[in-house]
Amino acid sequence: MGSKSQKFTGRVLGAIVGVAALSLLAMACAPPGGGGPAGPTTTTSTTLPWSPPTGQWFGVNMTCYFSVSGTYYDFPQPASVNIEAPATVNAGETFNITVTPGTFTVPTVVEGYAVQNVKWMTIRYPLPDNVQFVDSVMSAGIDMGPGYPSLSIEGEFMVYRVPGPFAPGSTVQMPKDRLTFTATGDPGSTIETRMHTLSNVAQFDLASVGNTCYPDNSDRVFTTTEIM
């Protein structure tokens, strides 16, 4: 990249990529060290009616990392998500956990640099070893671009993708995702919601910059469902 490209500092890139990532989190459903059995590879539809979330809101502090011309940068990124999970389920019971990210607005210009779009929002979270993944149903979203959102099982992770691209100046509402599981663990064990990583790509006039964000407390538990 030329000399002008070198002016992309951690502050500039952190602003655009961070705003794009704001509130776009899905929390993992996994006990420590868990890695559940693989289910269907992709089981997402967009037939869930939209309604305001009724679960609990959680704030998350993350640190995001990216590189430009061989120089590595990091920046802090706060985010939030609403999670609705049952307090208890019976062994063998099928149940739902619903995740609702908040809205975010894609900026048009950051410190003189034009934003073309933000794309490939990808959230990765572990699959528990005491549940069986059954299905995932998404609601509609707002200003999500032409790409089709999906949730797939990839090894020991559930991967939530919304390809976009998201247009500059748009206020994006990501889909609500209702995850369906069957409790396969022993009575007394718990299903805990956790997060692994979030990543996305910001497209500027001069460069395309990807980043990956990690929660500052990777061991934090958001919700706990006890198997009875």
C-alpha positions in Angstrom: 0.0 0.0 0.0 1.2 3.6 -0.7 2.1 6.3 1.8 -1.5 7.4 2.2 -2.5 3.9 3.2 0.1 4.1 5.9 -1.9 6.8 7.6 -4.4 4.2 8.7 -3.6 4.2 12.4 -5.0 2.0 15.1 -7.3 4.9 16.2 -8.8 5.3 12.7 -9.3 1.6 12.0 -10.5 1.0 15.5 -13.2 3.6 15.1 -14.7 2.1 12.0 -14.3 -1.5 12.7 -15.3 -1.1 16.3 -18.5 0.8 15.4 -19.3 -2.0 12.9 -18.9 -4.6 15.6 -20.8 -2.8 18.3 -23.5 -5.0 19.9 -23.1 -7.8 17.4 -22.4 -10.7 19.7 -23.9 -14.1 20.2 -22.9 -15.9 23.4 -21.6 -19.4 23.5 -23.4 -22.2 25.2 -20.6 -24.3 26.6 -19.2 -25.6 29.8 -15.5 -25.1 30.4 -13.5 -27.1 27.9 -16.7 -28.3 26.2 -17.0 -29.4 22.6 -20.3 -31.0 21.8 -21.3 -33.6 19.2 -21.6 -32.2 15.7 -25.2 -31.8 14.5 -26.5 -30.8 11.1 -24.0 -28.7 9.3 -26.4 -25.9 8.5 -30.0 -25.6 9.8 -31.0 -22.0 9.6 -34.2 -20.4 8.4 -35.5 -16.9 8.7 -39.1 -17.6 9.7 -39.0 -16.4 13.3 -41.3 -13.3 13.8 -39.5 -10.3 15.2 -40.5 -9.1 18.7 -38.6 -7.1 21.3 -36.2 -9.3 23.3 -37.4 -10.5 26.7 -34.2 -12.0 28.1 -31.3 -10.4 30.0 -29.0 -7.8 28.6 -25.3 -8.3 29.0 -22.4 -5.9 28.4 -19.2 -7.3 27.2 -15.7 -5.8 27.0 -13.6 -7.1 24.1 -10.2 -6.4 22.6 -9.9 -6.4 18.8 -6.8 -7.1 16.8 -5.8 -6.4 13.2 -2.7 -5.6 11.1 -2.0 -3.0 8.3 1.2 -3.2 6.2 2.7 -5.6 8.7 2.0 -3.4 11.8 -0.4 -4.9 14.4 -2.9 -2.8 16.3 -5.5 -3.5 19.0 -8.4 -1.5 20.4 -11.0 -2.0 23.1 -14.6 -2.7 22.0 -17.6 -2.7 24.3 -20.7 -4.6 23.1 -24.0 -6.0 24.4 -26.4 -8.8 23.7 -29.8 -10.0 25.0 -30.0 -13.7 26.0 -33.1 -15.7 27.0 -32.4 -19.1 28.5 -34.3 -21.4 30.8 -33.1 -21.7 34.4 -33.6 -25.5 34.3 -34.4 -28.3 31.8 -35.0 -32.0 32.3 -32.5 -34.5 31.0 -33.5 -35.4 27.5 -35.7 -32.3 27.1 -35.6 -30.1 24.0 -35.3 -26.4 24.8 -34.5 -23.0 23.3 -31.9 -20.3 23.9 -32.6 -17.0 22.1 -29.9 -14.5 21.3 -30.7 -10.9 20.2 -27.9 -8.5 19.2 -28.6 -4.7 19.4 -28.5 -2.3 16.4 -25.4 -0.5 15.1 -24.9 2.3 12.6 -22.3 2.0 9.9 -20.3 5.2 9.6 -19.7 6.9 6.2 -16.4 8.6 6.8 -13.8 8.2 9.6 -11.2 11.0 9.9 -11.4 11.7 6.2 -11.4 8.1 5.0 -14.5 7.0 3.1 -16.1 3.8 4.2 -17.4 1.6 1.4 -19.0 -1.1 3.5 -18.6 -3.5 6.4 -19.1 -7.2 5.8 -18.7 -10.8 6.9 -19.8 -10.4 10.5 -18.9 -13.8 12.0 -19.5 -15.0 15.6 -17.9 -18.2 16.7 -18.9 -20.0 19.9 -18.3 -23.5 21.3 -20.9 -26.2 21.2 -21.6 -27.7 24.6 -20.7 -31.3 25.3 -23.9 -31.8 27.4 -26.4 -30.8 24.7 -27.2 -31.9 21.1 -27.7 -29.1 18.6 -31.1 -29.5 16.9 -31.9 -26.4 14.9 -31.6 -22.7 14.5 -34.3 -20.3 13.4 -33.6 -16.6 12.6 -35.9 -13.6 12.5 -35.8 -11.0 9.7 -33.3 -8.1 10.1 -33.1 -4.5 8.9 -30.5 -3.1 6.4 -28.5 -6.3 6.5 -27.5 -6.2 2.8 -28.1 -8.9 0.2 -26.2 -11.7 1.9 -28.1 -14.5 3.6 -27.5 -15.0 7.3 -26.7 -18.5 8.6 -25.7 -20.6 11.5 -23.6 -23.7 10.9 -21.8 -26.4 12.9 -18.1 -26.4 12.2 -16.2 -28.9 14.3 -16.7 -27.9 18.0 -18.1 -24.5 17.2 -21.4 -23.0 16.1 -20.7 -20.2 13.6 -23.1 -17.3 13.1 -22.5 -15.4 9.8 -24.2 -12.4 8.3 -22.3 -11.6 5.1 -23.8 -8.2 4.4 -22.3 -6.0 3.0 -23.7 -3.2 5.2 -24.0 0.1 3.5 -22.4 3.2 5.1 -24.9 5.3 7.1 -27.3 2.4 7.5 -28.6 1.3 10.9 -28.5 -2.5 11.0 -30.6 -4.8 13.1 -29.1 -8.3 13.0 -31.4 -11.3 13.2 -32.7 -12.7 16.4 -31.5 -16.3 16.6 -33.5 -19.0 18.4 -31.2 -22.0 19.0 -32.8 -25.4 19.8 -30.9 -28.0 21.8 -31.6 -31.3 23.5 -30.1 -31.7 27.0 -27.9 -34.8 26.9 -25.9 -34.2 30.1 -26.3 -35.8 33.5 -28.7 -34.4 36.0 -26.9 -31.7 38.0 -24.7 -30.6 35.2 -25.1 -27.1 33.8 -25.3 -25.5 30.3 -23.4 -22.2 30.4 -23.6 -19.4 27.9 -20.1 -18.1 26.8 -18.5 -16.3 23.9 -15.4 -17.2 21.8 -14.7 -14.6 19.0 -16.2 -12.0 16.7 -14.7 -11.0 13.4 -15.6 -8.7 10.5 -14.1 -6.9 7.5 -14.2 -3.1 7.0 -13.8 -1.9 3.3 -12.2 1.5 2.8 -11.3 3.2 -0.5 -7.7 2.1 -0.1 -7.8 -1.1 1.9 -9.9 -3.9 3.2 -9.2 -4.5 6.9 -10.3 -7.6 8.8 -10.2 -7.9 12.6 -10.9 -10.5 15.3 -12.3 -9.6 18.7 -11.9 -11.6 21.9 -13.8 -11.1 25.2 -11.5 -9.7 27.9 -12.8 -12.3 30.3 -13.0 -15.6 28.3 -14.2 -17.5 31.3 -17.2 -15.3 32.0 -20.5 -17.1 32.3 -23.6 -15.2 31.1 -26.5 -17.6 31.8 -26.6 -21.0 33.4 -29.2 -23.7 32.7 -29.2 -26.7 35.1 -30.1 -30.1 33.9 -32.5 -31.8 36.3 
